[in-house]
Amino acid sequence: MIRVEGVVHEFGPVRALDGVSLEVRPGEVFGLLGPNGAGKTTLVRVLTGVLRPKAGRAWVAGVEVGREAFRAKAKIGYATQEQSVYRDLTVEENLRFRARLYRPREAQALVQAALDRFGLLPYAKTLAGALSGGWRQRLALAQAVVHGPEALFLDEPTTGLDPLSRRTIWDLIHEEAARGASVLVTTHYMDEAERCHRLALLYGGRVLATGTPEALKELARKRADFFFAKVPLETARRVEGVMDAWPSGEGVRLILEKGASLPFPAEPREPTLEDVFLIFTKEGR
């Protein structure tokens, strides 16, 4: 279980987190969705004991991180968007180093199990720096979970990867949740957000909405209507009540305020998570 209550963190005059509260259940993949600078990485660093919150409290696997950070870290797996592996160590050495930190007596068995499970056995003696981006990210995830943590934090784990590599990483993430871990993933990819059990929209250090992807889309339906029309983009943007419009194939996709009407033919569309994100961030501003 990961639980956050009213967490505040500041960098000088900048309030990076402004009273954030959320909960991630065991066996759940929880997505933290937001633009760059929204506070996603800051929240992960608070939850992993790297930063102390200025206010509020946070618990990971029953341990209050602000008071017992060292004890909490033994229950945590953490992989950053910088691909948190030692490039001058081999794949096997990276895994052994992490396993020995937390479960030294079982380290060798844990390393072997991770090599097998993540398909890394053929690369066991390869330097991590010599791996492709996809395989290095797979190693980053393997070293984050080699000790069987109760909570897993993944900060934009698929940045820069091709679609096949991203899909593989997400399969492995869901395997960790199926094992019973509480998994918190930060992302700004809308298609990846669809793969989470629940989401929180973070903007300006504040949580704007929380729920399943479908529940968030339902909230969007109550706030706006969505259309596709074959008109010039500037024509669409000049219409009163159009919240946003952008090119889509041979026409434009529009978000229209509830109660507003269009002066040209348009086809209704279902909202996407990108639509949800646009609506809530506009409200957040």
C-alpha positions as semicolon CSV with decimal commas, in nm:
position;residue;x (nm);y (nm);z (nm)
1;M;0,000;0,000;0,000
2;I;0,117;0,351;-0,086
3;R;-0,065;0,636;0,089
4;V;-0,012;1,012;0,062
5;E;-0,193;1,270;0,277
6;G;-0,163;1,642;0,209
7;V;0,201;1,633;0,098
8;V;0,364;1,970;0,029
9;H;0,715;2,025;-0,106
10;E;0,883;2,347;-0,212
11;F;1,198;2,440;-0,398
12;G;1,258;2,796;-0,280
13;P;0,957;3,002;-0,392
14;V;0,827;2,721;-0,616
15;R;0,564;2,493;-0,462
16;A;0,623;2,167;-0,652
17;L;0,362;1,971;-0,452
18;D;0,058;2,147;-0,310
19;G;-0,137;1,923;-0,072
20;V;-0,120;1,599;-0,272
21;S;-0,327;1,305;-0,146
22;L;-0,368;0,965;-0,312
23;E;-0,360;0,591;-0,244
24;V;-0,222;0,295;-0,438
25;R;-0,356;-0,046;-0,339
26;P;-0,163;-0,375;-0,341
27;G;-0,190;-0,538;-0,683
28;E;-0,271;-0,207;-0,853
29;V;-0,093;-0,019;-1,131
30;F;-0,157;0,348;-1,055
31;G;-0,062;0,608;-1,316
32;L;0,050;0,959;-1,229
33;L;-0,029;1,161;-1,539
34;G;0,087;1,515;-1,597
35;P;0,301;1,746;-1,814
36;N;0,669;1,813;-1,751
37;G;0,701;2,017;-1,434
38;A;0,372;1,898;-1,285
39;G;0,544;1,750;-0,977
40;K;0,544;1,381;-1,072
41;T;0,913;1,317;-1,013
42;T;0,912;1,526;-0,694
43;L;0,632;1,311;-0,551
44;V;0,819;0,991;-0,637
45;R;1,131;1,127;-0,466
46;V;0,929;1,207;-0,154
47;L;0,778;0,858;-0,151
48;T;1,118;0,691;-0,192
49;G;1,276;0,890;0,090
50;V;1,502;1,100;-0,135
51;L;1,319;1,421;-0,033
52;R;1,148;1,508;0,294
53;P;0,806;1,673;0,255
54;K;0,762;2,023;0,396
55;A;0,415;1,920;0,518
56;G;0,188;1,619;0,505
57;R;0,265;1,249;0,551
58;A;0,336;0,950;0,329
59;W;0,342;0,575;0,396
60;V;0,489;0,292;0,192
61;A;0,410;-0,067;0,291
62;G;0,297;0,053;0,635
63;V;0,612;0,258;0,703
64;E;0,598;0,637;0,729
65;V;0,866;0,748;0,487
66;G;0,935;1,086;0,648
67;R;1,019;0,922;0,983
68;E;1,173;0,588;0,884
69;A;1,315;0,642;0,536
70;F;1,586;0,376;0,572
71;R;1,336;0,109;0,678
72;A;1,097;0,208;0,400
73;K;1,367;0,180;0,132
74;A;1,403;-0,193;0,195
75;K;1,040;-0,234;0,085
76;I;1,076;-0,018;-0,229
77;G;1,181;-0,077;-0,588
78;Y;1,271;0,234;-0,787
79;A;1,363;0,286;-1,152
80;T;1,415;0,636;-1,288
81;Q;1,371;0,778;-1,636
82;E;1,751;0,804;-1,658
83;Q;1,764;0,422;-1,672
84;S;1,904;0,365;-1,324
85;V;2,172;0,107;-1,396
86;Y;2,550;0,114;-1,366
87;R;2,672;0,111;-1,725
88;D;3,024;-0,005;-1,637
89;L;2,889;-0,318;-1,464
90;T;2,755;-0,625;-1,639
91;V;2,387;-0,711;-1,633
92;E;2,451;-0,980;-1,371
93;E;2,664;-0,748;-1,157
94;N;2,392;-0,482;-1,158
95;L;2,137;-0,733;-1,033
96;R;2,372;-0,884;-0,775
97;F;2,458;-0,542;-0,634
98;R;2,092;-0,457;-0,575
99;A;2,002;-0,801;-0,437
100;R;2,290;-0,794;-0,188
101;L;2,174;-0,460;-0,050
102;Y;1,846;-0,604;0,074
103;R;1,862;-0,986;0,077
104;P;2,232;-1,084;0,079
105;R;2,182;-1,447;0,178
106;E;1,946;-1,509;-0,115
107;A;2,124;-1,284;-0,363
108;Q;2,247;-1,545;-0,609
109;A;1,911;-1,721;-0,636
110;L;1,733;-1,387;-0,676
111;V;1,973;-1,279;-0,953
112;Q;1,924;-1,604;-1,141
113;A;1,546;-1,577;-1,114
114;A;1,555;-1,219;-1,245
115;L;1,781;-1,311;-1,537
116;D;1,541;-1,589;-1,636
117;R;1,219;-1,394;-1,585
118;F;1,328;-1,080;-1,772
119;G;1,494;-1,268;-2,058
120;L;1,834;-1,128;-1,964
121;L;2,027;-1,455;-1,937
122;P;2,193;-1,421;-2,283
123;Y;2,322;-1,077;-2,175
124;A;2,433;-1,170;-1,823
125;K;2,803;-1,097;-1,892
126;T;2,734;-0,793;-2,114
127;L;2,813;-0,445;-1,986
128;A;2,491;-0,255;-1,922
129;G;2,627;0,037;-2,127
130;A;2,648;-0,187;-2,433
131;L;2,276;-0,279;-2,425
132;S;2,017;-0,119;-2,651
133;G;1,775;0,126;-2,488
134;G;1,497;-0,132;-2,463
135;W;1,715;-0,397;-2,301
136;R;1,876;-0,146;-2,067
137;Q;1,531;-0,035;-1,951
138;R;1,436;-0,398;-1,901
139;L;1,745;-0,433;-1,681
140;A;1,644;-0,116;-1,489
141;L;1,308;-0,275;-1,410
142;A;1,470;-0,608;-1,319
143;Q;1,710;-0,448;-1,071
144;A;1,420;-0,249;-0,920
145;V;1,225;-0,568;-0,841
146;V;1,501;-0,827;-0,790
147;H;1,452;-0,818;-0,409
148;G;1,070;-0,855;-0,430
149;P;0,964;-0,507;-0,308
150;E;0,614;-0,436;-0,178
151;A;0,601;-0,100;-0,358
152;L;0,741;-0,019;-0,700
153;F;0,804;0,334;-0,831
154;L;0,871;0,379;-1,203
155;D;0,947;0,730;-1,325
156;E;0,858;0,747;-1,697
157;P;0,994;0,394;-1,754
158;T;0,942;0,381;-2,132
159;T;1,071;0,722;-2,243
160;G;1,253;0,689;-2,576
161;L;1,154;0,326;-2,638
162;D;0,993;0,188;-2,954
163;P;0,633;0,054;-2,936
164;L;0,735;-0,313;-2,905
165;S;0,980;-0,242;-2,621
166;R;0,719;-0,028;-2,446
167;R;0,466;-0,310;-2,464
168;T;0,718;-0,557;-2,318
169;I;0,795;-0,323;-2,027
170;W;0,423;-0,280;-1,955
171;D;0,369;-0,658;-1,954
172;L;0,643;-0,684;-1,691
173;I;0,492;-0,399;-1,488
174;H;0,157;-0,577;-1,473
175;E;0,332;-0,898;-1,368
176;E;0,467;-0,710;-1,067
177;A;0,118;-0,592;-0,976
178;A;-0,015;-0,947;-1,014
179;R;0,254;-1,053;-0,763
180;G;0,088;-0,813;-0,515
181;A;0,309;-0,506;-0,539
182;S;0,167;-0,154;-0,531
183;V;0,296;0,005;-0,852
184;L;0,313;0,381;-0,912
185;V;0,407;0,483;-1,267
186;T;0,462;0,837;-1,388
187;T;0,396;0,907;-1,755
188;H;0,286;1,169;-2,004
189;Y;0,196;0,913;-2,271
190;M;-0,182;0,896;-2,300
191;D;-0,186;0,546;-2,451
192;E;0,018;0,420;-2,156
193;A;-0,220;0,581;-1,911
194;E;-0,493;0,354;-2,053
195;R;-0,296;0,055;-1,923
196;C;-0,325;0,165;-1,559
197;H;-0,598;0,046;-1,323
198;R;-0,643;0,400;-1,192
199;L;-0,497;0,743;-1,263
200;A;-0,436;1,075;-1,094
201;L;-0,407;1,389;-1,305
202;L;-0,133;1,608;-1,158
203;Y;-0,095;1,970;-1,265
204;G;0,087;2,253;-1,093
205;G;0,162;2,026;-0,797
206;R;-0,208;1,954;-0,736
207;V;-0,420;1,646;-0,803
208;L;-0,704;1,759;-1,031
209;A;-0,888;1,425;-1,059
210;T;-0,849;1,057;-0,970
211;G;-1,021;0,749;-1,109
212;T;-1,015;0,472;-1,364
213;P;-0,950;0,576;-1,725
214;E;-1,320;0,524;-1,805
215;A;-1,434;0,718;-1,497
216;L;-1,217;1,013;-1,596
217;K;-1,361;1,004;-1,949
218;E;-1,709;1,012;-1,798
219;L;-1,613;1,326;-1,604
220;A;-1,501;1,478;-1,933
221;R;-1,834;1,391;-2,099
222;K;-2,011;1,591;-1,828
223;R;-1,796;1,896;-1,897
224;A;-1,777;1,906;-2,276
225;D;-1,877;1,753;-2,610
226;F;-1,637;1,608;-2,865
227;F;-1,656;1,625;-3,244
228;F;-1,475;1,571;-3,572
229;A;-1,538;1,811;-3,861
230;K;-1,396;1,861;-4,209
231;V;-1,330;2,233;-4,184
232;P;-1,013;2,446;-4,175
233;L;-0,847;2,458;-3,835
234;E;-0,873;2,837;-3,805
235;T;-1,245;2,821;-3,885
236;A;-1,298;2,577;-3,597
237;R;-1,091;2,783;-3,353
238;R;-1,291;3,099;-3,423
239;V;-1,622;2,941;-3,315
240;E;-1,750;3,061;-2,978
241;G;-1,754;2,778;-2,726
242;V;-1,470;2,577;-2,883
243;M;-1,236;2,494;-2,598
244;D;-0,970;2,341;-2,822
245;A;-0,923;2,221;-3,180
246;W;-0,635;2,049;-3,355
247;P;-0,566;1,876;-3,691
248;S;-0,687;1,516;-3,722
249;G;-0,654;1,337;-4,054
250;E;-0,858;1,521;-4,318
251;G;-1,027;1,750;-4,068
252;V;-1,011;1,874;-3,711
253;R;-1,093;1,732;-3,368
254;L;-1,285;1,969;-3,140
255;I;-1,371;2,002;-2,774
256;L;-1,689;2,207;-2,733
257;E;-1,833;2,359;-2,417
258;K;-2,159;2,204;-2,298
259;G;-2,455;2,391;-2,447
260;A;-2,254;2,546;-2,732
261;S;-2,330;2,467;-3,097
262;L;-2,131;2,447;-3,419
263;P;-2,221;2,636;-3,738
264;F;-2,101;2,350;-3,959
265;P;-2,166;1,972;-3,981
266;A;-1,970;1,762;-3,732
267;E;-1,958;1,401;-3,617
268;P;-1,972;1,317;-3,244
269;R;-1,667;1,147;-3,097
270;E;-1,592;0,974;-2,767
271;P;-1,344;1,151;-2,539
272;T;-0,989;1,021;-2,511
273;L;-0,758;1,055;-2,213
274;E;-0,585;1,332;-2,404
275;D;-0,919;1,516;-2,409
276;V;-0,958;1,456;-2,035
277;F;-0,610;1,589;-1,976
278;L;-0,673;1,905;-2,182
279;I;-1,001;1,981;-2,006
280;F;-0,869;1,937;-1,654
281;T;-0,545;2,125;-1,715
282;K;-0,741;2,417;-1,858
283;E;-0,955;2,414;-1,543
284;G;-0,640;2,387;-1,333
285;R;-0,504;2,704;-1,488
